[in-house]
Amino acid sequence: MSEDELEELRKRKLLALQQKMAEEQRKAQIQQQLELQKQALLKRILASEARQRLANLKMVRPEFTDQLELQLIQLAQQGKLPIPLTDAQLKQILVQLQAHKRETKIRRI
């Protein structure tokens, strides 16, 4: 390969890398905007104690909490939740969700 061909190859790789970085930045920005919108909706839906409980739960079970937040938003948009949702009501929802969870027992033989 000649020096000109190597330089052209470097330029193409640099351009591709720059495009990839720009795309990742756009995706991160969109994700951040969605998270801010979700938090704003939750702030309207939940009372302050319920938001604190959800934040504490998120530290322990982040995947479960993300799903729960989306379900709460959907239920509120459908008008199936009282607004603002109190801490006691959130506790009741959490108890109901835990009741559906199967308990695994291990027996020794």
Secondary structure, 3 states (H helix, E strand, C coil): CCHHHHHHHHHHHHHHHHHHHHHHHHHHHHHHHHHHHHHHHHHHHECHHHHHHHHHHHHHCHHHHHHHHHHHHHHHHCCCCCCCECHHHHHHHHHHHHHCCCCCCCCCC
